[in-house]
Amino acid sequence: MPCGLPSERLPPYNFGVRVRLVRRLIWVAAFGCLWLPVIESPPLHTAPFLQRVTTDSASVVTITAAPTRLRCEVRDGGGEIVAQAETAEPRRRHRLRLTGLAAGTEYTYEVREGEALRGGGRLATAPADDRAPVRFAMIGDSGGQPWWVWLQNAPIMHLPARWHWLPPRGRVSQIGDAMAASKPDFVLHLGDIVYPRGRHCHYSSAFFRPFADVLRDAPFYAALGNHDVMDTGGLQTIANLDLPVGDATGDPRCYSFAFGSVGVICLDCSNMFEVNGRFEPGHPGHDFLLRELASRSEPWIVVATHYPMRSASRQQDRADLLLYLEPVLEEHGVSLYVSGHDHCYQRFESSPGKPESLPLIVTGGGGKSVYDVMPMAVANGLGKGAVVLDPAYHWCAVEALPSALTVRATALDGREIDTLRIILPGAEGLARIRARNPERAARIESLR
């Protein structure tokens, strides 16, 4: 041996150990890649749903995963086709407007792609008679997401999310099922439809799937919430729903509609408009409200927005609404002011002790999360006129009859949180309404 060193026998090199180690590292890396958000979001697609139902027309809307042509047929109780509409060219967003329907009548509708049935449901037009009962539901801040939605851009979750194999958030679906069981004529959504930023890729899991059963048979009317406008200023909500268009901004940020004896005015009270960041004269929503209150003649008037006037929870009182909105609503004899934003149920009286005090309801427990209520805040001057405070997941059912407008708030577990009965204005209130809107006063008198 060189240098006179003793010979030593080296152990044989074990290539198998290194190969197994490298193979395991490759498998770990490949499995890790399955969780990386490297794929585009699944395309939004929905079952057919109703929008903008009037006494003689309705819209059937659906979003398809790829451009196609669809046809909608409306049938009466005898199975005869009484209205139909179809898309003229292939598209993904289909808004099929159906006309020539009869007031206060129940129909069925079907949407077809060629001869293939894509879905359908019940269609009940609005009544023409003020004495006909009207039932609707209210919900706010429902847009909670299931855990898997944050992985739908990763290969491991993309196909299950795309094909709707994974369930939406449980409590949001439970509230959707409860509303569907009540068979409302329409649903009033008070904003924050989709968290966290109102993007198209989150609408399926947070809205269209958990509310599929009620969407199929009852139109949704929505007020824009702060989370709905975070990404594109509310354009994604406007694109996905077929909402009425108001003259305030030329789009559905502020709009109104009627269903029988109930008139609803939806407002965007946000600070998106350059009017000192406040809701005050000159704000498009404020000016729109004044015009609507002067012209809407329905006996029951509901004003809806995302933002509460009074709050004994996180949001607290909003001074500009108390200063520039509350007095206007009281002067015009508005029946009810509803909002979301605080994730709980709250009810206030605008003028405690007065028989015709304007009820203010905050109903933001639609499924995202719940906020604590703070009774001590009321004692310290906030949330004046608080009647009911409850930090519960819930929804509200409303029934309008000639005798009264009744609001019932029901918790997710079925517990009744609150029941409010509102009657039509008396002599003094009716005189104020007559001075500003004689047509509405006449319709109220016909019911009284």
C-alpha positions as a printed Julia matrix, in Angstrom:
448×3 Matrix{Float64}:
    0.0    0.0     0.0
    1.25   3.53   -0.7
    2.96   5.35    2.17
    2.99   2.12    4.08
   -0.55   2.55    5.38
   -2.4   -0.58    6.4
   -5.17  -1.66    4.09
   -8.78  -1.05    5.23
  -11.9   -2.5     3.71
  -14.63   0.21    3.18
  -18.29  -0.79    3.52
  -20.18  -0.95    0.22
  -22.07   2.27   -0.65
  -25.86   1.78   -0.22
  -27.4    3.51   -3.24
  -30.85   2.13   -2.32
  -31.1    4.33    0.79
  -30.44   7.49   -1.21
  -32.9    6.52   -3.94
  -35.65   5.93   -1.39
  -34.92   9.26    0.29
  -35.01  11.16   -3.0
  -38.22   9.38   -3.99
  -39.88  10.38   -0.73
  -38.78  13.99   -1.11
  -40.26  14.04   -4.62
  -43.57  12.67   -3.32
  -43.65  15.29   -0.52
  -42.89  18.08   -2.99
  -45.52  16.82   -5.44
  -48.13  16.59   -2.66
  -47.22  20.09   -1.52
  -47.72  21.43   -5.04
  -51.32  20.18   -4.94
  -52.03  22.83   -2.28
  -50.55  25.8    -4.15
  -53.06  28.37   -5.55
  -51.9   28.1    -9.16
  -55.23  27.52  -10.99
  -57.83  30.09  -11.95
  -60.97  30.14   -9.81
  -63.77  27.78  -10.91
  -66.23  29.58  -13.22
  -69.33  30.83  -11.45
  -72.46  28.94  -12.5
  -75.91  28.79  -10.9
  -79.27  27.12  -11.12
  -82.08  29.31  -12.53
  -83.45  31.84  -10.04
  -86.1   34.56   -9.94
  -85.63  38.33   -9.95
  -87.75  41.48  -10.39
  -91.23  39.97  -10.04
  -94.09  42.43  -10.68
  -97.84  42.1   -11.25
  -97.35  41.11  -14.91
  -93.68  40.2   -15.43
  -90.64  38.49  -13.95
  -87.01  37.76  -14.73
  -85.5   34.29  -14.66
  -81.73  34.54  -14.32
  -78.99  31.94  -14.53
  -75.22  31.95  -14.98
  -73.67  29.14  -17.01
  -70.09  27.89  -16.87
  -69.67  28.38  -20.63
  -71.51  30.49  -23.22
  -74.72  28.9   -24.45
  -78.3   29.71  -25.48
  -81.2   29.1   -23.1
  -84.98  29.17  -23.31
  -87.46  29.76  -20.47
  -91.11  28.67  -20.54
  -93.8   29.72  -18.05
  -96.85  27.48  -17.62
 -100.16  28.11  -15.88
 -101.98  25.7   -13.59
 -103.31  23.77  -16.58
  -99.86  23.23  -18.07
 -100.31  25.69  -20.95
  -97.35  27.89  -21.93
  -98.33  31.53  -21.23
  -94.95  33.24  -21.64
  -91.49  32.4   -22.93
  -88.15  34.05  -23.62
  -84.77  32.97  -24.94
  -81.25  34.33  -25.32
  -80.53  35.5   -28.85
  -76.87  34.48  -28.8
  -74.58  32.32  -26.65
  -73.64  33.94  -23.35
  -72.89  33.08  -19.73
  -75.2   35.52  -17.92
  -78.81  35.01  -18.95
  -81.59  37.43  -17.95
  -84.8   36.13  -19.44
  -87.6   38.68  -19.07
  -91.09  37.2   -19.1
  -94.12  39.44  -19.7
  -97.88  39.17  -20.14
  -98.5   37.43  -16.8
 -101.6   37.92  -14.62
 -101.45  39.64  -11.23
 -101.62  37.51   -8.09
 -101.24  34.25  -10.03
  -98.99  31.26   -9.44
  -97.11  29.69  -12.34
  -94.27  27.27  -12.91
  -91.22  27.92  -15.07
  -88.58  25.77  -16.74
  -85.23  26.71  -18.26
  -83.92  24.53  -21.09
  -80.72  24.29  -23.09
  -82.01  22.78  -26.3
  -84.19  19.95  -24.99
  -82.15  19.46  -21.81
  -83.77  20.77  -18.62
  -81.46  23.04  -16.59
  -83.92  23.78  -13.78
  -87.12  25.52  -12.83
  -89.42  26.47  -10.01
  -92.5   28.36   -8.85
  -93.32  31.88   -9.98
  -95.98  33.91   -8.11
  -96.71  37.39   -9.44
  -97.42  40.35   -7.18
 -101.06  41.0    -6.28
 -102.88  44.07   -7.58
 -105.14  44.28   -4.51
 -103.8   46.04   -1.4
 -105.8   43.64    0.77
 -103.92  40.59   -0.47
 -101.36  39.35    2.08
  -97.67  39.87    1.29
  -95.0   37.8     3.01
  -91.28  38.44    2.72
  -88.06  37.57    4.52
  -85.18  39.78    5.63
  -81.56  38.83    6.21
  -78.21  40.58    6.43
  -74.5   39.77    6.63
  -74.92  36.19    5.47
  -71.85  35.82    3.27
  -69.77  33.48    5.41
  -67.47  31.09    3.56
  -66.72  27.38    4.14
  -63.13  26.46    4.92
  -62.41  24.89    1.52
  -63.12  28.02   -0.51
  -59.62  29.33    0.25
  -58.19  26.25   -1.5
  -60.37  26.23   -4.62
  -57.48  27.65   -6.68
  -55.28  24.72   -5.67
  -55.26  21.49   -7.73
  -56.38  19.36   -4.78
  -59.67  21.29   -4.34
  -60.3   22.8    -7.76
  -62.44  20.08   -9.33
  -64.53  19.36   -6.2
  -65.23  23.11   -5.92
  -65.95  23.44   -9.64
  -68.46  20.57   -9.62
  -70.1   21.63   -6.3
  -69.08  18.48   -4.45
  -68.15  20.38   -1.27
  -70.84  21.79    1.08
  -71.36  25.51    1.75
  -71.16  26.88    5.28
  -73.61  25.01    7.5
  -75.34  27.8     9.4
  -75.82  29.92    6.26
  -77.47  26.94    4.55
  -79.68  26.33    7.6
  -80.95  29.91    7.48
  -81.52  29.53    3.74
  -83.53  26.36    4.31
  -85.63  28.03    7.02
  -86.45  30.95    4.73
  -87.34  28.61    1.87
  -89.72  26.68    4.15
  -91.6   29.91    4.93
  -92.32  30.41    1.18
  -91.77  34.19    1.06
  -92.97  36.3    -1.86
  -89.53  37.95   -1.94
  -86.37  38.29    0.16
  -84.77  41.55    1.23
  -81.02  41.18    1.72
  -79.44  43.99    3.73
  -75.91  43.73    2.43
  -72.6   41.93    2.88
  -73.84  39.18    0.6
  -70.36  37.74    0.01
  -67.31  37.94    2.25
  -64.57  38.94    2.3
  -64.59  41.31   -0.74
  -67.64  40.41   -2.82
  -65.76  38.68   -5.63
  -67.33  36.55   -8.37
  -65.29  33.5    -7.32
  -66.95  33.5    -3.88
  -70.59  33.96   -4.91
  -71.31  30.28   -5.41
  -70.19  29.1    -1.97
  -71.51  32.1     0.01
  -74.76  32.95   -1.77
  -76.09  30.95   -4.7
  -75.67  27.49   -3.19
  -76.81  28.07    0.44
  -79.85  30.03   -0.76
  -80.6   27.94   -3.85
  -84.01  26.7    -2.68
  -85.39  30.12   -1.81
  -83.77  31.81   -4.85
  -85.56  29.34   -7.12
  -89.03  30.5    -6.02
  -88.61  34.04   -4.62
  -86.74  37.08   -5.95
  -83.9   38.56   -3.89
  -83.56  42.34   -3.59
  -80.25  43.45   -2.12
  -78.75  46.58   -0.6
  -75.01  46.92   -1.12
  -72.91  46.33    1.98
  -69.39  47.53    2.7
  -67.9   44.12    1.87
  -69.86  43.95   -1.4
  -68.12  47.08   -2.73
  -64.55  46.33   -1.63
  -63.33  44.76   -4.86
  -65.0   46.65   -7.73
  -67.33  49.09   -6.03
  -70.32  46.74   -6.12
  -70.16  45.9    -9.83
  -69.98  42.16   -9.15
  -73.24  42.22   -7.16
  -74.88  44.26   -9.91
  -73.65  41.81  -12.56
  -74.79  38.67  -10.73
  -78.28  39.88   -9.74
  -80.96  41.49  -11.88
  -81.96  44.37   -9.62
  -84.15  47.37  -10.47
  -82.31  50.47  -11.72
  -82.82  53.77   -9.93
  -82.31  57.28  -11.27
  -79.93  58.31   -8.48
  -76.82  56.84  -10.1
  -78.26  55.05  -13.15
  -77.67  51.61  -11.61
  -79.08  49.47   -8.75
  -77.2   51.23   -5.93
  -80.41  53.05   -5.01
  -83.73  51.7    -6.28
  -87.32  50.98   -5.28
  -89.96  48.38   -6.05
  -93.46  47.41   -5.01
  -95.04  44.08   -4.18
  -98.75  44.44   -3.48
  -99.32  46.82   -0.56
  -95.59  46.98    0.29
  -93.21  49.52   -1.21
  -89.48  49.11   -0.59
  -86.82  51.8    -1.04
  -83.24  50.45   -1.05
  -80.5   53.0    -0.37
  -76.73  53.07   -0.62
  -75.84  55.15    2.43
  -72.11  54.52    2.08
  -69.43  57.17    1.82
  -68.56  56.15   -1.75
  -70.03  59.44   -2.96
  -68.07  62.65   -2.55
  -70.44  64.5    -0.23
  -68.17  65.05    2.77
  -68.34  61.3     3.38
  -71.79  61.7     4.95
  -75.38  60.88    4.05
  -76.84  64.36    3.78
  -78.62  66.61    1.26
  -76.68  66.38   -1.98
  -75.85  62.7    -1.48
  -77.43  60.79   -4.42
  -79.18  58.43   -2.02
  -80.66  61.28    0.04
  -82.06  63.06   -3.01
  -83.37  59.77   -4.4
  -85.13  59.03   -1.1
  -86.96  62.37   -1.13
  -88.24  61.77   -4.66
  -89.39  58.24   -3.83
  -91.17  59.21   -0.63
  -93.07  61.85   -2.58
  -94.18  59.42   -5.3
  -94.49  55.93   -3.79
  -98.13  55.27   -2.9
  -98.02  51.85   -1.21
  -99.64  51.81    2.26
  -96.61  50.1     3.82
  -93.23  51.73    3.08
  -90.01  49.97    4.11
  -86.66  51.76    3.79
  -83.68  49.39    3.63
  -79.94  49.95    3.68
  -76.87  48.24    5.05
  -76.08  50.84    7.69
  -77.95  51.18   11.02
  -78.91  54.54   12.49
  -78.69  53.34   16.07
  -76.64  50.52   17.49
  -75.74  49.08   20.86
  -73.08  46.87   19.28
  -69.82  47.43   17.39
  -71.01  50.01   14.87
  -72.65  52.34   17.41
  -74.88  55.26   16.42
  -74.33  56.97   13.09
  -74.78  60.72   13.5
  -75.39  61.67    9.85
  -78.24  59.18    9.51
  -79.83  60.36   12.74
  -79.54  63.96   11.62
  -80.5   63.74    7.92
  -82.39  60.46    7.51
  -84.45  59.73   10.62
  -86.48  63.01   10.57
  -87.28  62.56    6.87
  -88.62  59.05    7.44
  -90.74  60.15   10.38
  -92.2   63.12    8.49
  -93.27  60.91    5.59
  -94.8   58.17    7.75
  -92.38  55.39    6.78
  -93.47  52.07    8.31
  -90.09  50.47    9.01
  -86.33  51.12    8.67
  -84.17  47.99    8.36
  -80.41  47.52    8.15
  -77.6   45.05    8.73
  -73.86  45.71    9.34
  -73.95  44.74   13.03
  -74.01  40.94   13.27
  -76.86  40.64   15.76
  -80.53  41.54   16.18
  -81.49  44.94   17.54
  -84.73  46.89   17.59
  -85.11  50.54   18.51
  -87.89  53.12   18.63
  -86.98  56.4    16.97
  -89.21  58.33   19.4
  -89.69  56.17   22.51
  -93.16  56.41   24.01
  -94.9   57.8    20.94
  -97.56  55.49   19.43
  -96.35  56.11   15.85
  -92.62  55.9    16.57
  -90.58  54.67   13.6
  -89.2   51.15   14.31
  -85.5   50.71   13.52
  -84.42  47.07   13.06
  -80.86  45.79   12.69
  -80.83  42.23   11.33
  -77.24  41.24   10.59
  -77.14  37.71   11.99
  -77.36  35.92    8.65
  -74.5   33.49    9.19
  -71.09  35.19    8.9
  -70.41  35.7    12.62
  -72.14  37.32   15.59
  -71.26  40.46   17.54
  -71.87  41.09   21.21
  -74.54  43.59   22.17
  -73.72  46.12   24.86
  -76.66  47.09   27.09
  -74.29  49.38   29.01
  -73.84  51.43   25.83
  -77.56  52.27   25.99
  -77.17  53.42   29.58
  -74.34  55.68   28.42
  -76.45  57.34   25.73
  -75.81  55.16   22.66
  -78.59  53.18   21.0
  -81.34  55.35   22.43
  -84.74  53.69   22.37
  -83.41  50.1    22.44
  -86.22  47.56   22.85
  -84.61  44.2    21.98
  -80.9   43.31   21.8
  -79.89  39.73   20.95
  -76.53  38.43   19.62
  -77.92  35.47   17.69
  -77.81  34.03   14.19
  -81.27  34.72   12.85
  -83.56  35.86   10.03
  -86.79  37.87    9.94
  -90.2   37.01    8.48
  -92.56  39.88    7.62
  -96.28  39.67    6.86
  -98.25  42.63    5.51
 -102.03  42.54    6.02
 -104.58  45.36    5.91
 -104.67  45.37    9.71
 -100.94  45.35   10.49
  -97.38  44.73    9.37
  -95.9   41.99   11.56
  -92.16  41.31   11.89
  -90.9   38.11   13.54
  -87.21  37.52   14.22
  -86.31  33.83   14.57
  -82.98  32.46   15.81
  -81.17  29.69   14.0
  -82.28  27.22   16.69
  -85.95  28.18   16.18
  -86.2   30.45   19.21
  -88.41  33.51   18.7
  -86.29  36.6    19.36
  -88.84  39.31   18.77
  -92.31  40.02   17.38
  -93.28  43.52   16.29
  -96.74  44.58   15.13
  -96.99  47.87   13.21
 -100.34  49.46   12.43
 -101.23  52.0     9.74
 -100.89  55.68   10.67
 -103.69  57.25   12.7
 -105.35  60.59   12.15
 -102.32  62.77   12.91
  -99.89  60.62   10.94
 -102.32  60.27    8.05
 -102.71  64.05    7.86
  -98.94  64.45    7.53
  -98.86  61.84    4.76
 -101.79  63.47    2.94
  -99.99  66.81    2.87
  -96.99  65.23    1.14
  -98.46  62.29   -0.79
 -102.26  62.35   -1.28
 -102.28  59.16   -3.35
 -100.67  57.13   -0.58
 -103.04  58.61    1.99
 -106.0   57.52   -0.14
 -104.7   53.93   -0.34
 -104.19  53.86    3.43
 -107.73  55.14    4.0
 -109.14  52.43    1.73
 -107.49  49.8     3.99
 -108.58  51.44    7.25
